[in-house]
Amino acid sequence: MKTLKENVKAFDADVENNEGYLYTTNMRLSSVLSTKRSKEEVLAMLDDNVHTAIDIGTGDGAIINAILQQRPGLKITGIDPAAKAIQKAAQKYKNIEFLVGNILEPATLPAQKFDMAMFLGVLHHVSDPKQAIANATLLSECLLILEPNGNNPILKVIEKLSPYHRKHEEQSFRSSVLKAWCKDSGYVVERTAFIGFVPILFPDFLARLIYFFQPFLEKIYPLKKYLGSQIVMLCRKSI
């Protein structure tokens, strides 16, 4: 099985050309607002029993560094197959451990167990996301998934047409599919949140407009489930 997609090269190229990923470094307003909302929800799902975590597909490390600003006592390890991204992350964030490794190749994963494993906007880039979730059980009994675009038909069209999304081989998944994959791996989904309405790399004026109405839109369940830009799931292994 081919475990790596060509998008690993695309992400490494982003690091070389932009000093980091396009949605974390020198960001457009839409990426700032989208990342802000996702960070809020991730922090809300990190309870006090989580002392160690592994961020699978950590990329350039910017997202977990932002999380640590709010949870400085948390020890996070970041792992990613994009070696240049990991190198850049290790240079910028010296208080975080970074490793080159592939969730689809268990031999490259740490031997230790963590209080939580996290896929933060990663599964839609992986060649076999179902197997990635299954392999996450080797790392933790608790799993946190954040995925963009999943139930939103408009964003799925953009995903197919946008040069950036195509270059990075994005293929999002419905919340029902993510839940089924978790169940097949022995995880029980404890909490699901549909959040945010600002997609990354959106024009600034649209991002501002959408963000203004976002708190109201998130109160309407059908809207946030089917037009929200991100899905967040907290899962634990069943006994």
Backbone bond lengths (Angstrom), bond angles and torsions (degrees), N, CA, C in turn:
res aa  C-N    CA-C-N  psi(-1)  N-CA   C-N-CA  omega(-1)  CA-C   N-CA-C  phi
1 M - - - 1.454 - - 1.528 110.11 -
2 K 1.302 116.62 134.76 1.460 120.81 175.60 1.514 108.23 -78.59
3 T 1.335 116.50 113.69 1.460 119.58 -174.24 1.524 113.21 -88.54
4 L 1.321 117.60 -21.05 1.456 120.19 -179.03 1.516 111.37 -111.82
5 K 1.322 116.08 135.77 1.454 121.69 174.12 1.521 109.18 -90.39
6 E 1.317 115.57 166.88 1.454 120.40 179.32 1.528 112.09 -66.06
7 N 1.339 117.13 -16.53 1.465 119.00 -177.20 1.530 113.13 -66.27
8 V 1.329 118.27 -17.69 1.462 119.81 175.34 1.527 109.70 -59.87
9 K 1.335 116.68 -40.08 1.462 120.83 176.86 1.526 110.70 -64.58
10 A 1.328 116.48 -38.31 1.468 120.69 179.78 1.517 110.93 -64.35
11 F 1.329 117.06 -41.22 1.458 120.16 179.27 1.528 111.68 -68.73
12 D 1.325 116.47 -39.02 1.462 119.15 176.15 1.529 110.72 -63.49
13 A 1.330 116.63 -37.85 1.466 120.58 177.63 1.534 110.69 -64.84
14 D 1.337 116.98 -38.20 1.470 120.40 176.76 1.525 110.61 -58.56
15 V 1.330 115.54 -42.24 1.464 120.03 -179.14 1.523 110.84 -64.14
16 E 1.325 115.97 -41.38 1.462 119.90 -179.70 1.527 112.04 -67.23
17 N 1.322 116.42 -39.31 1.466 120.65 -173.42 1.521 113.79 -89.62
18 N 1.340 116.34 -23.00 1.465 119.95 -172.51 1.530 112.89 -124.98
19 E 1.346 116.63 2.54 1.470 121.51 -176.53 1.528 112.12 63.76
20 G 1.321 116.72 19.01 1.460 121.81 -179.12 1.512 109.21 158.66
21 Y 1.322 117.25 175.92 1.458 120.97 -179.35 1.527 110.66 -68.50
22 L 1.319 116.28 153.61 1.459 120.89 -174.65 1.525 112.25 -66.36
23 Y 1.321 117.67 -25.93 1.457 120.07 -178.00 1.532 112.35 -98.55
24 T 1.362 117.39 6.57 1.466 119.81 176.60 1.528 113.06 -128.13
25 T 1.321 117.81 -18.70 1.463 121.83 -175.24 1.527 109.37 -127.76
26 N 1.342 116.68 131.49 1.472 120.96 -174.02 1.530 109.75 52.39
27 M 1.315 115.07 49.55 1.466 121.71 -168.60 1.525 113.64 -74.09
28 R 1.336 114.91 149.06 1.448 121.35 165.92 1.527 108.47 -74.27
29 L 1.336 115.70 160.79 1.459 120.71 -178.22 1.528 111.69 -56.46
30 S 1.316 117.42 -40.71 1.460 120.22 -178.18 1.527 111.53 -59.98
31 S 1.324 116.99 -38.78 1.463 120.65 179.06 1.524 110.78 -69.43
32 V 1.332 116.74 -37.64 1.468 120.75 177.06 1.528 110.22 -60.17
33 L 1.330 116.32 -48.06 1.463 120.82 -176.76 1.526 111.59 -69.35
34 S 1.329 116.53 -40.38 1.459 120.51 179.05 1.525 111.17 -64.77
35 T 1.332 116.46 -45.57 1.463 121.07 179.91 1.524 111.09 -65.07
36 K 1.318 117.19 -37.70 1.473 121.28 178.31 1.521 110.54 -59.10
37 R 1.329 117.22 -45.23 1.469 120.64 -178.22 1.524 111.10 -69.01
38 S 1.318 117.10 -40.38 1.456 119.12 -179.85 1.523 110.98 -66.93
39 K 1.342 117.44 -38.34 1.464 120.72 178.06 1.524 110.42 -62.57
40 E 1.327 117.52 -41.01 1.463 121.22 178.97 1.524 111.13 -58.69
41 E 1.324 116.33 -43.75 1.467 119.88 -177.02 1.521 111.68 -72.26
42 V 1.330 116.89 -39.19 1.462 120.14 177.03 1.526 109.93 -60.66
43 L 1.318 117.59 -45.03 1.466 121.10 179.14 1.524 111.12 -62.82
44 A 1.321 116.95 -34.84 1.463 120.72 179.59 1.529 111.53 -66.59
45 M 1.330 116.81 -27.17 1.462 120.65 -178.75 1.525 112.95 -95.14
46 L 1.320 117.37 -3.93 1.465 121.51 176.23 1.527 108.55 -89.00
47 D 1.324 117.70 95.93 1.461 118.93 -178.20 1.535 110.47 -79.94
48 D 1.312 116.13 176.25 1.462 121.39 -173.74 1.527 112.97 -69.44
49 N 1.325 117.80 -12.58 1.462 120.85 179.11 1.519 112.63 -83.07
50 V 1.327 117.33 -7.61 1.462 120.99 179.16 1.520 108.85 -91.56
51 H 1.334 115.63 107.97 1.465 121.45 179.33 1.530 111.78 -108.69
52 T 1.335 116.13 -26.80 1.466 120.93 178.52 1.523 108.68 -129.97
53 A 1.318 116.50 143.34 1.464 120.70 179.96 1.520 109.42 -147.47
54 I 1.314 116.11 153.80 1.456 121.71 173.05 1.517 108.14 -121.14
55 D 1.319 115.71 128.02 1.458 121.96 179.53 1.519 107.88 -98.34
56 I 1.318 116.31 107.17 1.466 122.42 -175.54 1.527 108.70 -85.60
57 G 1.328 116.10 122.13 1.460 120.31 -174.73 1.512 110.48 79.02
58 T 1.310 116.05 44.85 1.470 122.07 -171.74 1.522 113.87 -68.98
59 G 1.326 117.65 -18.56 1.457 120.76 178.37 1.508 112.70 63.59
60 D 1.336 116.83 -128.36 1.464 120.62 -177.36 1.526 113.14 -87.70
61 G 1.329 117.29 6.51 1.459 121.52 173.21 1.511 116.20 81.11
62 A 1.324 118.71 -2.58 1.460 121.16 -173.64 1.526 112.44 -64.59
63 I 1.312 117.11 -38.30 1.466 119.85 -175.95 1.526 111.31 -69.13
64 I 1.331 117.81 -46.10 1.465 117.77 -179.14 1.525 110.79 -71.41
65 N 1.317 117.57 -28.43 1.466 118.71 174.27 1.529 110.31 -63.41
66 A 1.337 116.94 -40.44 1.467 120.59 177.94 1.529 110.79 -64.09
67 I 1.326 117.45 -37.23 1.461 121.13 177.58 1.524 110.78 -64.66
68 L 1.324 116.41 -40.63 1.460 120.77 -178.94 1.521 112.58 -67.24
69 Q 1.308 117.41 -22.48 1.466 119.39 176.12 1.523 110.42 -63.35
70 Q 1.336 116.71 -30.50 1.460 121.65 178.71 1.521 113.06 -95.96
71 R 1.343 116.98 -24.18 1.467 121.58 179.01 1.529 109.56 -125.87
72 P 1.338 118.46 68.84 1.469 120.96 -173.45 1.524 113.92 -63.81
73 G 1.324 118.13 -20.86 1.454 120.22 179.52 1.518 114.11 -81.38
74 L 1.311 116.70 -9.66 1.464 121.41 -178.49 1.522 110.07 -77.41
75 K 1.312 116.90 135.90 1.469 121.50 175.53 1.528 108.50 -102.58
76 I 1.322 116.48 113.77 1.465 121.20 -177.99 1.529 110.17 -114.77
77 T 1.319 115.35 135.26 1.461 122.40 170.85 1.519 107.61 -107.27
78 G 1.316 117.44 131.75 1.458 121.71 177.76 1.508 110.86 -106.68
79 I 1.330 117.18 134.41 1.465 121.21 -179.48 1.522 109.60 -133.61
80 D 1.330 116.19 140.68 1.464 121.05 -177.25 1.529 108.74 -162.08
81 P 1.347 117.75 146.20 1.463 119.69 176.96 1.524 113.83 -78.53
82 A 1.342 117.93 -13.03 1.467 121.39 -179.69 1.528 108.77 -80.58
83 A 1.323 116.47 97.35 1.462 121.69 -170.85 1.526 112.62 -62.54
84 K 1.323 117.99 -38.49 1.464 119.88 -179.12 1.523 111.14 -68.23
85 A 1.325 116.37 -35.43 1.466 119.70 176.22 1.524 110.74 -64.96
86 I 1.320 116.96 -42.62 1.462 121.58 178.69 1.531 110.70 -63.98
87 Q 1.324 116.22 -40.60 1.460 119.97 178.18 1.532 111.12 -61.14
88 K 1.323 116.32 -44.59 1.462 120.97 178.63 1.525 111.02 -64.54
89 A 1.337 116.36 -42.06 1.467 120.69 179.45 1.523 111.01 -61.30
90 A 1.344 116.91 -43.70 1.466 121.02 -178.79 1.521 111.39 -65.08
91 Q 1.316 116.70 -32.50 1.469 120.71 178.05 1.526 111.52 -71.06
92 K 1.324 117.57 -37.87 1.455 121.70 -174.63 1.524 113.19 -83.93
93 Y 1.337 116.56 -37.28 1.466 120.48 -172.59 1.527 109.42 -121.68
94 K 1.298 116.26 84.21 1.467 121.50 -172.06 1.523 112.84 -76.01
95 N 1.322 117.56 -10.59 1.464 120.65 178.42 1.524 112.68 -89.51
96 I 1.327 117.15 2.59 1.465 122.00 -179.22 1.521 109.46 -118.53
97 E 1.326 116.31 137.82 1.467 120.54 175.52 1.529 109.40 -83.05
98 F 1.331 116.28 129.03 1.463 121.50 178.66 1.521 110.03 -122.91
99 L 1.328 115.23 138.65 1.459 121.61 -178.65 1.525 110.15 -131.55
100 V 1.319 116.72 145.43 1.463 121.31 170.25 1.518 107.37 -87.57
101 G 1.321 116.67 121.72 1.456 120.66 -179.59 1.511 110.80 -169.64
102 N 1.314 115.92 162.97 1.463 122.53 -175.42 1.518 109.24 -125.00
103 I 1.315 117.83 121.09 1.459 122.09 -179.11 1.527 112.25 -58.14
104 L 1.321 117.42 -23.05 1.467 120.46 179.51 1.525 112.77 -87.46
105 E 1.335 116.64 -0.56 1.460 121.84 177.32 1.530 107.80 -125.31
106 P 1.323 117.80 88.66 1.475 121.35 -173.13 1.518 114.35 -53.44
107 A 1.321 117.94 -29.44 1.466 120.21 -179.02 1.522 112.21 -64.35
108 T 1.341 117.35 -19.92 1.472 120.80 -179.19 1.527 112.20 -93.00
109 L 1.325 117.72 0.42 1.462 121.67 -176.23 1.528 111.25 -92.40
110 P 1.324 117.58 154.66 1.470 119.64 175.63 1.519 111.01 -61.79
111 A 1.323 115.96 149.47 1.468 120.63 -179.40 1.519 111.75 -80.01
112 Q 1.326 117.84 -20.37 1.452 120.95 -175.40 1.526 112.57 -78.26
113 K 1.324 115.23 161.84 1.459 122.43 173.91 1.529 109.38 -99.73
114 F 1.328 115.65 148.04 1.458 122.46 -179.67 1.526 109.40 -118.35
115 D 1.322 116.07 158.96 1.461 119.63 176.33 1.531 111.29 -66.58
116 M 1.320 116.68 -29.26 1.459 120.90 179.76 1.527 110.38 -150.06
117 A 1.329 115.72 140.82 1.462 121.93 168.77 1.525 107.05 -109.41
118 M 1.330 116.56 142.45 1.458 120.52 -175.35 1.526 110.87 -129.26
119 F 1.328 116.06 135.41 1.460 123.70 166.97 1.533 106.18 -113.36
120 L 1.303 117.75 98.87 1.464 120.83 -176.49 1.532 109.76 -102.53
121 G 1.324 115.26 91.41 1.458 120.20 -179.72 1.504 112.92 68.76
122 V 1.331 116.98 41.96 1.461 121.31 -171.43 1.530 113.72 -120.89
123 L 1.330 117.33 -39.65 1.464 120.07 -169.80 1.521 113.11 -56.87
124 H 1.333 118.15 -32.13 1.461 120.36 -178.41 1.534 112.43 -73.83
125 H 1.336 116.44 -3.15 1.466 120.75 175.64 1.534 112.13 -103.57
126 V 1.342 117.27 -7.56 1.461 121.86 -170.88 1.531 110.49 -91.43
127 S 1.328 116.43 144.51 1.463 120.07 -177.14 1.527 112.85 -69.45
128 D 1.333 117.95 -29.00 1.471 121.86 178.88 1.527 108.55 -138.72
129 P 1.335 118.10 79.73 1.469 120.90 -175.32 1.523 113.87 -62.45
130 K 1.317 117.58 -33.88 1.466 119.50 178.86 1.526 110.38 -63.35
131 Q 1.321 117.09 -43.18 1.460 120.56 178.42 1.522 110.95 -68.50
132 A 1.335 116.22 -32.78 1.466 119.88 177.43 1.525 110.63 -60.59
133 I 1.334 116.44 -43.07 1.462 120.28 177.87 1.526 110.22 -64.97
134 A 1.329 116.69 -41.67 1.466 120.11 178.17 1.526 111.05 -60.77
135 N 1.325 117.24 -41.52 1.468 120.63 -179.52 1.527 112.16 -71.51
136 A 1.325 116.79 -22.63 1.467 119.73 177.61 1.527 111.45 -63.73
137 T 1.340 117.55 -22.84 1.466 120.61 177.98 1.526 111.24 -65.16
138 L 1.339 117.29 -20.11 1.463 121.06 176.56 1.527 111.33 -71.84
139 L 1.332 115.46 -20.06 1.457 120.79 -172.98 1.526 113.71 -104.72
140 S 1.337 117.16 -28.35 1.462 119.12 -176.97 1.525 111.98 -163.34
141 E 1.329 114.45 152.03 1.462 121.01 173.02 1.525 111.37 -82.57
142 C 1.330 116.55 -11.11 1.460 122.69 -177.59 1.521 109.25 -121.35
143 L 1.317 116.65 134.14 1.457 121.53 -175.39 1.523 110.04 -131.51
144 L 1.332 115.44 134.11 1.458 122.04 175.37 1.519 108.32 -119.10
145 I 1.331 115.88 123.95 1.464 121.75 -179.11 1.518 109.32 -117.64
146 L 1.317 117.08 130.03 1.457 122.58 169.81 1.524 106.82 -123.63
147 E 1.328 115.82 123.01 1.463 120.59 -177.47 1.529 110.30 -134.98
148 P 1.336 117.78 136.64 1.462 120.88 177.73 1.521 112.73 -87.99
149 N 1.333 114.94 158.83 1.475 123.69 164.02 1.513 116.63 73.63
150 G 1.331 118.45 -14.61 1.453 123.09 -164.38 1.512 119.58 -42.37
151 N 1.353 118.09 -54.71 1.467 120.34 -176.35 1.530 112.66 -100.63
152 N 1.312 117.53 0.59 1.463 121.70 -172.32 1.531 110.82 -92.30
153 P 1.344 118.48 109.55 1.473 120.45 -177.08 1.521 113.14 -65.24
154 I 1.341 117.11 -30.92 1.469 120.26 179.77 1.528 110.03 -67.63
155 L 1.326 116.04 -45.38 1.458 119.70 -179.83 1.521 111.68 -67.97
156 K 1.325 116.53 -29.01 1.466 119.05 176.99 1.535 111.01 -67.48
157 V 1.329 116.57 -34.86 1.466 119.87 175.79 1.526 110.01 -66.68
158 I 1.332 116.14 -45.03 1.465 120.40 177.64 1.523 110.25 -59.33
159 E 1.305 115.80 -39.91 1.465 122.30 178.87 1.533 111.32 -57.47
160 K 1.316 116.58 -36.89 1.466 120.98 -178.98 1.523 112.47 -79.99
161 L 1.343 117.72 -28.03 1.466 121.15 -172.05 1.524 113.42 -101.12
162 S 1.311 118.02 -29.54 1.464 121.37 -175.62 1.525 111.65 -67.02
163 P 1.322 118.34 129.33 1.474 120.78 177.78 1.532 112.56 -57.74
164 Y 1.345 116.35 -39.88 1.468 119.06 179.48 1.522 110.53 -63.07
165 H 1.323 116.94 -49.22 1.463 120.37 -177.49 1.528 111.31 -63.70
166 R 1.313 116.66 -37.97 1.464 119.53 179.38 1.524 111.01 -69.28
167 K 1.323 116.68 -41.78 1.468 121.04 179.61 1.525 110.92 -61.50
168 H 1.342 116.47 -36.84 1.456 120.86 -178.95 1.534 112.11 -93.34
169 E 1.320 116.23 10.28 1.477 123.88 171.39 1.531 112.35 53.44
170 E 1.326 116.07 50.98 1.451 120.05 -179.36 1.525 111.26 -81.72
171 Q 1.314 115.34 137.30 1.463 121.90 178.92 1.526 107.84 -148.68
172 S 1.317 116.46 94.53 1.461 120.50 -173.56 1.524 111.98 -78.75
173 F 1.334 114.88 168.60 1.462 120.91 -173.96 1.528 110.89 -133.57
174 R 1.320 116.75 144.17 1.451 122.00 177.53 1.532 109.90 -66.33
175 S 1.305 115.15 155.50 1.464 119.90 -179.85 1.525 111.32 -61.19
176 S 1.327 117.27 -34.80 1.470 120.38 179.10 1.524 111.67 -64.55
177 V 1.319 116.66 -35.52 1.470 121.22 178.53 1.526 109.82 -69.25
178 L 1.321 116.76 -45.76 1.466 120.52 178.47 1.532 110.68 -59.55
179 K 1.317 116.18 -42.74 1.467 120.85 -179.83 1.529 110.65 -63.12
180 A 1.330 116.76 -41.84 1.471 120.84 179.59 1.524 111.18 -64.26
181 W 1.315 117.03 -41.99 1.464 120.49 178.29 1.523 111.13 -62.87
182 C 1.321 116.95 -40.92 1.463 120.69 177.49 1.526 110.92 -62.78
183 K 1.311 116.15 -44.17 1.463 121.07 179.69 1.524 110.98 -61.93
184 D 1.328 116.96 -41.94 1.459 121.07 179.84 1.530 112.02 -63.15
185 S 1.337 116.39 -25.34 1.466 120.70 179.70 1.527 112.59 -93.61
186 G 1.336 116.58 4.99 1.456 120.08 177.72 1.508 114.82 91.16
187 Y 1.332 116.93 7.06 1.459 120.53 176.85 1.530 110.17 -90.56
188 V 1.321 115.54 145.07 1.455 122.46 171.40 1.521 107.59 -107.66
189 V 1.326 116.57 128.08 1.463 120.70 179.23 1.520 108.60 -77.79
190 E 1.324 116.78 113.01 1.465 121.82 -178.71 1.524 112.17 -86.72
191 R 1.308 116.59 -32.46 1.465 119.59 -175.74 1.520 109.51 -151.67
192 T 1.322 116.21 137.45 1.456 122.22 175.16 1.520 108.53 -128.64
193 A 1.313 116.15 132.64 1.466 121.21 177.78 1.522 109.19 -126.90
194 F 1.320 115.31 138.63 1.464 121.82 174.50 1.525 106.14 -111.12
195 I 1.319 115.99 115.28 1.465 119.26 -169.18 1.526 111.40 -131.85
196 G 1.318 114.87 160.25 1.458 121.45 169.83 1.510 114.18 70.38
197 F 1.305 115.17 146.47 1.461 120.92 175.82 1.529 111.10 -131.78
198 V 1.337 116.17 4.19 1.467 120.45 -178.61 1.525 109.16 -102.93
199 P 1.335 119.12 107.95 1.467 120.33 176.53 1.524 110.17 -74.50
200 I 1.333 116.68 153.22 1.457 119.16 176.85 1.530 109.09 -69.47
201 L 1.327 114.72 154.83 1.471 122.75 176.40 1.523 112.57 65.00
202 F 1.343 116.86 25.36 1.462 122.04 175.86 1.527 109.00 -87.49
203 P 1.337 119.17 154.49 1.471 120.92 175.33 1.523 111.32 -57.83
204 D 1.329 116.78 144.26 1.459 121.74 -174.07 1.526 113.15 -58.74
205 F 1.336 117.15 -43.07 1.470 118.44 -175.60 1.517 111.01 -66.08
206 L 1.333 117.63 -36.11 1.461 120.38 176.60 1.527 110.77 -70.36
207 A 1.335 115.94 -38.13 1.464 119.86 179.44 1.528 110.73 -61.32
208 R 1.333 117.10 -44.02 1.470 120.79 178.81 1.523 111.33 -62.17
209 L 1.317 116.16 -44.26 1.460 120.77 -178.17 1.520 111.25 -63.80
210 I 1.325 116.03 -47.74 1.461 120.30 -179.11 1.533 110.60 -64.46
211 Y 1.328 116.28 -41.40 1.469 120.32 -177.72 1.523 111.37 -63.90
212 F 1.314 116.59 -34.46 1.471 120.46 178.52 1.527 110.61 -61.03
213 F 1.324 116.77 -41.87 1.464 120.78 -177.22 1.533 112.57 -88.55
214 Q 1.321 118.07 -8.44 1.460 121.78 -172.36 1.531 114.19 -54.87
215 P 1.338 120.59 -46.65 1.472 119.40 -179.89 1.525 113.44 -57.68
216 F 1.324 116.85 -33.58 1.475 120.52 179.08 1.531 110.37 -75.79
217 L 1.323 116.52 -40.84 1.460 120.90 -178.86 1.528 111.46 -64.79
218 E 1.324 116.48 -33.75 1.467 119.76 -178.96 1.527 112.84 -71.03
219 K 1.304 117.81 -10.80 1.463 121.26 177.73 1.533 112.09 -85.51
220 I 1.327 116.77 -10.18 1.468 121.22 -176.36 1.526 107.93 -105.09
221 Y 1.336 116.07 107.51 1.463 120.47 -169.91 1.528 113.97 -57.23
222 P 1.328 120.34 -51.64 1.469 117.93 -178.45 1.524 112.98 -59.43
223 L 1.336 116.28 -37.03 1.459 119.60 -179.75 1.523 111.03 -66.26
224 K 1.326 116.67 -48.37 1.462 118.12 -176.09 1.533 111.82 -70.25
225 K 1.323 117.33 -30.44 1.461 118.62 179.07 1.521 111.85 -71.37
226 Y 1.327 117.11 -42.04 1.465 119.47 -172.39 1.521 114.35 -103.05
227 L 1.348 117.78 -14.03 1.460 119.86 177.79 1.527 112.78 -122.51
228 G 1.326 117.09 -3.26 1.458 120.35 175.98 1.514 111.04 -65.66
229 S 1.330 115.78 156.76 1.462 118.97 -174.99 1.527 113.82 -95.48
230 Q 1.351 118.15 -10.25 1.461 119.23 -177.45 1.529 111.41 -143.45
231 I 1.317 114.53 144.71 1.460 123.04 174.24 1.521 107.50 -113.83
232 V 1.328 117.02 133.25 1.469 121.56 176.86 1.528 108.28 -125.08
233 M 1.344 117.52 129.27 1.459 122.39 -179.71 1.512 110.67 -129.31
234 L 1.323 115.83 133.45 1.447 122.45 173.40 1.527 108.08 -108.59
235 C 1.330 117.34 123.59 1.458 121.61 -174.30 1.538 110.50 -129.14
236 R 1.329 115.56 151.18 1.459 120.56 174.45 1.527 108.92 -136.73
237 K 1.332 115.37 151.46 1.456 119.88 178.33 1.514 109.50 -65.26
238 S 1.329 115.86 137.24 1.456 120.71 176.94 1.509 109.27 -75.88
239 I 1.314 116.75 150.73 1.473 121.75 -178.44 1.516 110.05 -86.27
